[in-house]
Amino acid sequence: MPKLKTRKAAAKRFRATGSGKIVRRKAFKNHLLEHKTSNKKRNLSKMVVVHEGDMDNVLGMLPYLL
C-alpha cells in the first residue's frame, strides 16, 4: 500500500491532546482587534475541541494524527 499524504494546511491548524481529542484555534483574533474587549480577545486565544461533526473531515486530512 502507498503511504497516505497529510494535508499540510490542516497539519498547521490542528493538534491532538494526550487524551486523543483534536483541538483548534479560534477565529477572529488576527486583525481588527482595537474595538474588541480584552475579555473577548482573551477568550479567543484559548484552544477549543473540534466539533464531532467535523471530526471525520479533520481525520481524513490528517491520517497519522491519532
Phi, psi and omega in degrees: 000139176286158177287150177271143180268141175272138173283113188293328178297321179286327181296332179281343187254341183234150172213161183260144175272174180295332181271002176096007176275157177252130182243156180221167176272153177277156180275175173070031179236020183264315182209178185058048186264352186296320184273354179275143181287160178299323180295317179295316180295323178294318179291329178287343180282343185283151175279154182222149181286140179294139181295144184296336177290335179263356186299319181296321179295316182294315180293331176292327178280337184235076188294337184251016183290316182255000000 
